[in-house]
């Protein structure tokens, strides 16, 4: 069976196989959306189809809206043969799945190839929201040294009619709206990066200022919003086992599908000058900017990311291939519980709209152990030197500032710091060499342990000098009073084969 508008009419086929179908008049939705668009999304990949498109579909199913989404990709890879329909498979922690057909995408356009249609969409007064999931790199305009990227520098000279970069074209489209009617608009980054709205705004303003039209710049400042958002949902690449499931259901081998975990969080600053869909009815949170920031800090500094990094570092040392399998290891499970519940929650940033305790409960009991999630310690350990300062350093700082807690009470976060030092040796707990994950400071960090072998005594002075690096660790760990404990843990984990397991098992 091919997935098309026509085959959706065979209700019996889909019902017998347990698929949730769109219950709204899809032809009517497509007509209304294309005539008076309200929402266009750039970066229409797996996350978008599994999350935002499904949320829009729920609104349509409830009769709370009659417009869908226009989805925009960079370039057309192959002709659309499925009427913009996608199968969504929800991967539940108990090993079961839920199946749905997502039909809220009314039209698909392309950044390179649909220029005229994109201009029409941006000029429509009805357009309320332009959203993005294009990764943090999509907003980059400067290199790490603060210099304009070459393609950006060249594109700035082409404003506004001949731009070629992503942000250049966005600015050109906004300029077309300004010239046509200057109607207000919300530009909403939904990418998983801190203060994402500011990154998008900075990129747009860079182009607008180079163009030099003061009226346009004033309109961007007064009538165009750039809300912050926080998104959290694991959407792995299409899995072969899910492709087989669809095949067993009798679907065509080329049926487009996404597979994703059940839990999802999207918190958006409620700043929409031209109105917005009532997505709060589909579980999306709308709040103020400060609360968005607090939700992100809750997740990144306490309730999810530190646990992932803990499992990544020790998973590499203990030879695990999947993060989910580590949660079957009693020692590792106890370790992440202590990092999260015992040391993190006492100083967690509580956003008020989501309970930190409930959030971490789902992370430890549902999300990380989910057997469908293919995340590996190797992948999660990527760029660890860039993550330690936020994922653990903020908690250490909170203990240092507290009137009731003592830094010396921390035992498990120092163990993670020590575990990363042990990881830098690139030798696992069985004494076998392994390749550490990519990291911009890998070589520099490994140099702090140069010549160190299992069985050697740590060079305390050299390590203390490294542990003073606030850029890596978030705080001066010597000044914080944690360096001696970290070096002691590290020394115990380098005594020989099996020492890492012995140390975490004794905690």
N, C-alpha and C positions, 0 to 999 in steps of 0.2 A: 504494500500500500504506500503510495506516495503522499507526502504531507502537503496538502493544498486546501484552498477554500472549499473546493468541490468535495474532497474526501471527508472534510469535517461534517458534511451533511449526513454521513453514515453514522448516526449516533450509536447504533448498536455495536458496531465494530469497536469504537473507542470505549464505550461503557463496559463491555465485556473484558477489556484489558486494563480497566481501572484508571483511565486518563481523565483529568479535569479539563474541560473544554471552555473556551470563552462563551459566556452566556448572553452577551450583548449582540446587537445587530452590527456585525463587523463592516458590512458594506456602507452602512450609514455613518459609522465612526470614521472610516477612511475618507469618505466624501467631505464630512465636516472638518476633519483635521487638515486635509489638503487645501481646503478653501480658506479656512481661518485658523492657521496653526497657532498653538499656544506653547508648545514645548518641543525643542529640538535638542538632541543629545549627540555630542561628539565623542567618539571612542566606543562604538557600539559592539563591544566584545562580550566575553562570557559573563563578567560581573554584571554588566548592564542588563543583559538578557535575563539573568537569574534573579536580579534584585529590582532595579528601578522599573524595568518593563513589566515585571510581575506585579509590582505595587500599583502601577497604573492600571493594569488589567483588573485588579481587585476593585478599584474605584469604578471602573466601567461596569463590572459585574454587579456592583451594588446600586447602580443607577445614579451615582453621585457625580457623574461627569459624562460627557459624550465625545470627548476628544482624546485621541491617543498621542503617540510620540512619533516625531520624524527622527529617524536614526541616521547619523552621518558617520561614514568611515573615511579614511584617507583616500583610497583608490578602490575601484571595483576590481575584485580578483576574478570573479566569474559571474556570469549572468544569474540573477535571482530566479530560482525555479520553484520556490516553496511559498510564494505569496507573502513573504516576510513573516512566516510562521516558524516557531522554534519549539522543540520539545525541551522541557525542563525536568530534570530528575533530581529530586531532593534526597540527599544521602544522610540518613538518620543514624544517630549514635548506636541504636540498638541493632543495626545491620539491615534494617528494612529501607524501602524507598517509597517515595511518592512521585507520581507522574502527572504532568500537566502539559497542555499545549498553550504557549504564550502567543497571543494574537493582538497585542496592543500597539505594535509597530504599524503605522499607517503607510509609511513611505520610507524609502531608503535613498539617500543622496550621498554625494562624494565631494570631499574638499577639493580634490583635483578631478574635475570632470563634470561637475554640476554647478558651475559658477553662477550661471544665470538663475537657476532655481534657488540656490542659496541666497542670492540677493533678494529675490521675491519674498522668501521666508523672513529674512531679517527686516525687510521694509514693511511687513504686515503689522499694523497697529495691535492686532490680537496677540502677537507673540509676547509671552510673559517670562519665559525662562529659557536660557541657553545653558545646558549643563555639560560636564566633561568628566570622562574617566580616560585620560590620555597619558597617565603616569606623570610623576613629578618632572621627568625630563622634558615633557611637552611644554613646560613653561620656562625652560631655561633660556636666558638671554646672555648670560655672562659665564666665563670659565671660572675655576676656583681662585684665580688671581684677580678677578674683577674686571677682566677685559671682555668686551663684546665678542660673542662667538662670530666667526667669519661669515656664516650664512645670515646671521642677524644683521651684522654690519652692512652687508651687501643689500639686504632687503629693506633696510631703513631708507635707502636712497630711492626705492621704488614706490614708496607710499604716495597715494593710496590705491592706485589702479593696477599695479603690476606685481604685487607682493607674491612671494612664493613659500615662505615659511608658515607654520601653523599659526603662530601668534600674529604674524603680519596679515594673514588673510582674515583672522578674526577682527583685527582692527579695521581693515578695509570694509568688512561687512557692517561693522558698527557705524562707520562713517557714512555708509549708504543709508542706514536707518536715520541717522542724524539729519542728513540732507533731505530725505523723503518726508519725515514727519516729526522727528525728534521725540518719538514716543518713549516712555520709560521702559526699563528692562532689567532683569536680574541675570547676572553672569555667575553661574554656580559651579565651582570646582567641587567634584565629589571624589577627588583622588585622595589616596591614603598618605597625606603628608601634612605636616603641621602648618596651621594658618594658611591653608591652601588658597583661600580667597585673596589674600595679600599677594601671593605669588602670581596669580592670574592678573590681578590689577596692575602690578608692577610691569608685567610684560606688555600689557595693552597700553599703559601710559608711556612706556618707552617709545613705542611706535607713534603714538598720538603726538607726543612732544616733538619728535623728530619731524613730523609733518608740519607742525607749527600753526594749526588752526585753533585760535584761542576759544572760539565758540564751541568747537568740538570738544576741547579739553574741559571747558566749563560744563557742558552737557554730561560728559562722562562722570564728572565729580558730583553733579546735582541730581541726575536722573537715572544713572546706571549703578546698580549695587553689585557688590562682590562679596556675598556672604561666606563666612567660614562654614566648614562642615567636618564631621568625623564619620568615617565609614568603616565597618568591620564585618566582613563576610568572606569566608574561604571558598574560592571557586576554582578548584583544580582544573587543569586541562582535560579535555574529553578523554574518558577512560575506556579502554578496550572492553572491559566487562560490561559497561553500560551500552556500548555499541552492540554487544551480543544480546543484551536484554531487549533492545529495540528490534533487533533482527528476529529474535524469538517471538516477539509480539506481531511479527508480520510486516514491519515497516521497511521501507526501501533502505538500502545500505547507505545511501547518501543523505538520509534524513538529518538535518541540522539539529544538534542537541547541545545542552550544557548540563553539567552536573555540579552540584554545590551543596555545602552543608546546610543544615536546617536553620541554625541561629543567624540572625542578621541585625545589624544596628546601623542606622543612618540618622545622624543628628545634624540639623541645619539651622543656621542663624536665620530667624524669620524676618528677612528684609527683602520684600518683593514689591517694588514700586508700581508694578502693573498687574498685581494679583498673582495667584498661583493655584494649582490644583489642590484639592483637600486631601493631600497624601497622608496627613495624620490619621485618617481613617484606615489606612493600610499599614499602620505601625511605625511610620516615620516620625521622628521627633522634630518639632519646630520650637525654637527657644531663642534666648539672647546669646550674644557672642561670648560672654564670660562663661556661660554654662557649656557651650560647645568646647571651649578651651578646657574646662574642668573634666568633661567626659574624656577628652583625649588624654589628659594627664592621668586620669584613673586607669585607662587602658594601657598606656605606654609605660607608665612609671610603676605600676603595681599589679594590675589584675590579669594581664595577658603577656605582653612582650618580655618582661623579666623571666617569666616561667618558660617561654619558648627558648630564650637564650641559655638558660640553665640546662635545659634538656639538650640543646644543640651541642654545647661544649662537652658535657659528660657523655652524650650519645656518641660523639666521635671517638672519645677516649675508650668507651666500652664496646665499640663495634656494632652499634645499632644502625640499621638501615632506614627505619621509620620512626618518626617522633611518636606516633600512636602506640607502637610496641613498647616504648620506654615506660608508658604508664602502667604496664603490666609488671614492671620491675618494682618491687616493694621499696627498695632503697631510693630509687629515683622519684617515685611518687611521693614518698615521705619528704624528700628534699624540696620538691617544688611546693608542696603544701606548707612547709615551714617558711620558705622564701615568701610565699604569697600571704598566707593567713597570719603566721606568727610575727613576721618582721615587716611586711608591707602594709597590711590593713590598718595597723595602729596609726599610721601617718598618711593614709590614702586621701587623695582629693575626692571629696564626695560631691558629685554634681547635683544631687537632689532628685533628678528625674530618673536615674537608673541606680539601683542599689549596688554598691561595690561588692557586698557580700554575695548577692545573687549572681552578679556578673562573674565573679571568680569561681563560684560554685559550678556554673555552666561550663566554664573553661576547663576546670579540672575533672569534672565528672562526665561531661558530654563531648566537648569540642576537641580537646587534645586526644582523648582516647578513641575518637571516632575511627573505626577500622577502614572507612572509605577514604580518609584523608591521606594522600601519598607524600606529605611533606617529609623531607629527610633532614637529619641533623646537619649534613653537609650544606644544604641550601640555607637553612636558618642561621648557620654560623657565618655566612657571608657578611663581611664588613663589621665584625664584632667590635673592632676598635672604635668604630663610629657610634656604637650603640650603648656601650657600658656606662657612659656618663649620664645618659638619660634614664636608662632602665634600672640602674642601681645607685648611681651617684645622687639622684634626687632624694632617694630614701635616706641615704647616709646624711645628707644635708639636713633633712627634717629631724633626724635624731639629734644632730649637733645643736639645732636651734631649740629643741624641746626642753621644757622645764620639768617634765615628768619621766622622760625616757633617756637612757644613757647609750652612747655609741658602743660602749663595751658590752652591751647586751646583745649586739649583733653577732651571730655565729655563722649563719648560713649564707648571707650575702658575701662576707669575707671568703667563705669557702668557694663561692662561684668565681670571685676574683682570682683566687689561687688556682682554681680549675682551669681558668683561661691561661694562666702562666704555664701550667702543665701542658695544656693543649698546644701552646706555641713551640714546645719541644718536638712536635710532629712525630711522636712515638706513642702508640696506644698502650693500654694497660697490659697487653700481652707482650709488649716489647717490640711490636711490629711498626715499621715506619708507615705513615699515612700522609696524604697531601692535604694540608689545611685549605680551607675555603678562601676564595679571593678576598683580599682586604688591602686597602691602600696603604696601611701601616704595618703590613705583615712583616716585611723584611726588617724594618726599623725596630719593631717590637721583638722579633726573634733575636736580634742582635743583643738584647739585654740578657739573653740566656745562652749566648754563644759558648760553645765548648762544654755545656752542661750535659751530663749523661746520667742515666738511671744509676742510682747508688752514690752519686756525688753529693757533697754537702752544698747547699745553696750559698751563693755569694751575697750575703745579706746587704752589704753596703751598695753593691751594684743594683740589687733589686729595689732597695729603698729609694735610690735615685729615680728609678723608673716609676715607682709607686707615688712619687710626688707629682706626676704628670696629670694635671687637672683636666687637660683637654681629653685625655683618654679615659680617666677614671671618674671624672666629674668633680672630684675633690682631691686635695693633697692628703693621701691616705696615711702618710707619716704624721702630719699635723692632726689628722682626725683620730689618731691613736689606734689604727687598725693594721698598720704595716707588720708589726711583730706577729700578730695572729695569722695574717695572710702568708707570711714567709714560713711560719711553722707548719701550716697546712700544706704548703707547697713542698716543703722538705719531706713531710710524711708521705706525700703522693709520689715522690721521686725515689723512694728507697729501693724499689725493684718491681718486678712483675707482680701484678695483683694489688699494688699499694693503693691505687685509686679506689678500687672496690672496697678495700679494707677501711679506708678513711670515711667514705660516705656511709658505709654500713654501720660504723661506730658512732655516727652522729645522733 
